[in-house]
Amino acid sequence: MNEVFDTQQAMVAAALQCAGEIAAKPPVAVWGTKQVIHYARDHSVDDALRQMGWVQGAIWSNAHVREAVTAMKDKRAGEFAGLPPLKPFRDVP
């Protein structure tokens, strides 16, 4: 979304509101979105869509997303466990 604000304070308030909305989402979905955006920047449309399908498949089977759906049905904020720290591939058994 693009928007022009009358004051710096209004812009900061809108940015913090947007950040709060993102932070309330399942962490794995935020991570996956970032991965898809970065990948799509440097790859063909076909490759990017294929990669997006793989990421979405992994995300939708995740406990974070199940919790988000349950919380939405229960009309409450989601409670998400933190994501494990990332490891370089060479350190994964």
Backbone as CSV, one residue per row, in Angstrom:
resi,resn,N_x,N_y,N_z,CA_x,CA_y,CA_z,C_x,C_y,C_z
1,MET,0.843,-1.163,0.000,0.000,0.000,0.000,0.897,1.236,0.000
2,ASN,0.523,2.225,-0.737,1.220,3.510,-0.773,0.331,4.552,-0.121
3,GLU,0.945,5.406,0.657,0.178,6.448,1.321,1.100,7.612,1.631
4,VAL,0.581,8.822,1.560,1.320,10.029,1.918,0.713,10.556,3.210
5,PHE,1.558,10.935,4.153,1.093,11.385,5.462,1.368,12.871,5.642
6,ASP,0.527,13.525,6.422,0.664,14.958,6.663,1.825,15.278,7.595
7,THR,2.121,14.356,8.513,3.190,14.613,9.489,4.046,13.371,9.664
8,GLN,5.219,13.584,10.198,6.102,12.458,10.504,5.466,11.563,11.563
9,GLN,4.809,12.173,12.536,4.170,11.392,13.598,3.086,10.478,13.029
10,ALA,2.318,10.967,12.071,1.282,10.142,11.443,1.908,8.988,10.673
11,MET,3.023,9.255,10.011,3.715,8.205,9.263,4.260,7.139,10.206
12,VAL,4.873,7.561,11.300,5.423,6.600,12.259,4.298,5.768,12.878
13,ALA,3.182,6.406,13.217,2.049,5.674,13.793,1.530,4.618,12.813
14,ALA,1.418,4.986,11.534,0.951,4.028,10.526,1.955,2.894,10.348
15,ALA,3.247,3.219,10.348,4.275,2.184,10.205,4.246,1.217,11.388
16,LEU,4.076,1.747,12.593,4.016,0.881,13.780,2.758,0.017,13.778
17,GLN,1.645,0.570,13.298,0.427,-0.233,13.194,0.627,-1.379,12.207
18,CYS,1.245,-1.080,11.058,1.521,-2.117,10.053,2.459,-3.175,10.625
19,ALA,3.503,-2.736,11.329,4.452,-3.678,11.937,3.752,-4.566,12.964
20,GLY,2.837,-3.986,13.728,2.084,-4.773,14.707,1.214,-5.827,14.045
21,GLU,0.600,-5.469,12.927,-0.218,-6.435,12.200,0.644,-7.574,11.663
22,ILE,1.816,-7.255,11.135,2.718,-8.303,10.636,3.195,-9.181,11.787
23,ALA,3.566,-8.559,12.906,4.079,-9.309,14.056,3.029,-10.241,14.655
24,ALA,1.751,-9.951,14.452,0.686,-10.800,14.986,0.436,-12.031,14.128
25,LYS,1.044,-12.087,12.960,0.863,-13.227,12.053,1.765,-14.382,12.480
26,PRO,1.482,-15.587,11.988,2.339,-16.731,12.322,3.774,-16.469,11.852
27,PRO,4.753,-16.605,12.731,6.141,-16.333,12.340,6.595,-17.113,11.109
28,VAL,6.157,-18.351,10.978,6.582,-19.147,9.823,6.012,-18.569,8.530
29,ALA,4.828,-17.967,8.589,4.243,-17.355,7.393,5.000,-16.083,7.005
30,VAL,5.420,-15.303,7.996,6.215,-14.102,7.715,7.553,-14.516,7.108
31,TRP,8.193,-15.518,7.689,9.464,-16.018,7.170,9.295,-16.508,5.730
32,GLY,8.245,-17.298,5.491,8.020,-17.834,4.152,7.769,-16.742,3.128
33,THR,7.026,-15.727,3.517,6.768,-14.604,2.615,8.067,-13.915,2.228
34,LYS,8.925,-13.702,3.199,10.222,-13.072,2.903,11.049,-13.947,1.964
35,GLN,11.037,-15.245,2.172,11.798,-16.148,1.317,11.289,-16.088,-0.125
36,VAL,9.981,-16.106,-0.284,9.387,-16.092,-1.619,9.708,-14.777,-2.340
37,ILE,9.615,-13.659,-1.634,9.908,-12.356,-2.245,11.364,-12.296,-2.697
38,HIS,12.270,-12.709,-1.833,13.697,-12.669,-2.196,14.003,-13.601,-3.371
39,TYR,13.413,-14.773,-3.382,13.654,-15.722,-4.467,13.111,-15.185,-5.785
40,ALA,11.890,-14.647,-5.748,11.233,-14.177,-6.970,11.998,-13.035,-7.629
41,ARG,12.698,-12.269,-6.837,13.449,-11.129,-7.369,14.483,-11.569,-8.399
42,ASP,15.080,-12.730,-8.216,16.205,-13.162,-9.047,15.920,-14.375,-9.923
43,HIS,14.660,-14.770,-10.039,14.331,-15.967,-10.811,13.160,-15.700,-11.754
44,SER,12.984,-16.607,-12.690,11.891,-16.463,-13.658,10.545,-16.613,-12.946
45,VAL,9.505,-16.179,-13.618,8.157,-16.307,-13.065,7.826,-17.780,-12.812
46,ASP,8.139,-18.649,-13.773,7.847,-20.078,-13.591,8.568,-20.649,-12.371
47,ASP,9.856,-20.343,-12.245,10.617,-20.835,-11.093,10.075,-20.262,-9.787
48,ALA,9.746,-18.976,-9.795,9.250,-18.336,-8.576,7.903,-18.921,-8.156
49,LEU,7.019,-19.174,-9.116,5.731,-19.772,-8.774,5.891,-21.194,-8.247
50,ARG,6.807,-21.950,-8.821,7.071,-23.310,-8.336,7.594,-23.261,-6.894
51,GLN,8.543,-22.366,-6.651,9.105,-22.236,-5.310,8.027,-21.784,-4.321
52,MET,7.151,-20.869,-4.742,6.075,-20.394,-3.880,5.151,-21.542,-3.491
53,GLY,4.874,-22.434,-4.421,4.043,-23.591,-4.119,4.673,-24.495,-3.073
54,TRP,5.973,-24.705,-3.170,6.669,-25.536,-2.171,6.615,-24.882,-0.796
55,VAL,6.882,-23.595,-0.746,6.879,-22.890,0.536,5.477,-22.902,1.140
56,GLN,4.459,-22.631,0.324,3.090,-22.636,0.847,2.702,-24.018,1.363
57,GLY,3.122,-25.056,0.674,2.828,-26.408,1.140,3.424,-26.668,2.510
58,ALA,4.637,-26.205,2.722,5.297,-26.389,4.020,4.639,-25.529,5.093
59,ILE,4.290,-24.309,4.739,3.701,-23.405,5.727,2.330,-23.889,6.171
60,TRP,1.494,-24.310,5.229,0.134,-24.696,5.594,0.073,-25.952,6.442
61,SER,1.143,-26.729,6.469,1.148,-27.917,7.319,1.834,-27.640,8.652
62,ASN,2.079,-26.382,8.963,2.821,-25.993,10.158,1.870,-25.695,11.320
63,ALA,2.339,-25.956,12.534,1.531,-25.701,13.736,1.196,-24.226,13.900
64,HIS,2.062,-23.318,13.441,1.769,-21.881,13.547,0.499,-21.527,12.779
65,VAL,0.360,-22.069,11.606,-0.810,-21.739,10.795,-2.062,-22.378,11.401
66,ARG,-1.932,-23.582,11.897,-3.083,-24.207,12.573,-3.526,-23.355,13.759
67,GLU,-2.558,-22.842,14.517,-2.883,-21.971,15.648,-3.529,-20.675,15.169
68,ALA,-3.053,-20.107,14.069,-3.641,-18.872,13.548,-5.097,-19.082,13.155
69,VAL,-5.393,-20.194,12.513,-6.766,-20.489,12.100,-7.643,-20.707,13.331
70,THR,-7.155,-21.459,14.302,-7.914,-21.694,15.537,-8.168,-20.389,16.273
71,ALA,-7.140,-19.546,16.380,-7.293,-18.261,17.065,-8.313,-17.382,16.356
72,MET,-8.289,-17.385,15.036,-9.253,-16.580,14.280,-10.675,-17.078,14.555
73,LYS,-10.863,-18.394,14.557,-12.186,-18.952,14.838,-12.639,-18.608,16.249
74,ASP,-11.678,-18.617,17.202,-11.994,-18.319,18.603,-12.019,-16.819,18.896
75,LYS,-11.733,-16.001,17.871,-11.710,-14.542,18.007,-10.739,-14.096,19.106
76,ARG,-9.500,-14.608,19.006,-8.447,-14.251,19.958,-7.135,-14.104,19.213
77,ALA,-6.161,-13.523,19.866,-4.835,-13.397,19.274,-4.165,-14.766,19.253
78,GLY,-3.379,-15.009,18.236,-2.647,-16.270,18.161,-1.507,-16.308,19.169
79,GLU,-1.178,-17.504,19.617,-0.056,-17.720,20.526,0.936,-18.624,19.810
80,PHE,2.055,-18.041,19.360,2.995,-18.753,18.518,4.307,-19.006,19.245
81,ALA,4.757,-20.246,19.193,6.083,-20.574,19.712,7.125,-19.972,18.772
82,GLY,8.283,-19.630,19.302,9.345,-19.073,18.470,9.866,-20.094,17.473
83,LEU,10.405,-19.591,16.383,11.023,-20.470,15.390,12.409,-20.871,15.876
84,PRO,12.844,-22.081,15.552,14.207,-22.462,15.930,15.210,-21.625,15.138
85,PRO,16.398,-21.410,15.688,17.397,-20.630,14.945,17.802,-21.352,13.669
86,LEU,18.102,-20.561,12.650,18.550,-21.135,11.372,19.962,-21.668,11.513
87,LYS,20.252,-22.757,10.808,21.586,-23.336,10.792,22.080,-23.401,9.356
88,PRO,23.362,-23.206,9.159,23.890,-23.427,7.798,23.667,-24.883,7.390
89,PHE,23.465,-25.117,6.108,23.229,-26.484,5.627,24.350,-27.429,6.031
90,ARG,25.571,-26.929,6.079,26.695,-27.805,6.429,26.590,-28.329,7.868
91,ASP,25.787,-27.654,8.729,25.640,-28.071,10.122,24.415,-28.943,10.357
92,VAL,23.619,-29.191,9.311,22.412,-30.007,9.460,22.782,-31.462,9.203
93,PRO,22.465,-32.356,10.155,22.835,-33.770,9.958,22.082,-34.418,8.842
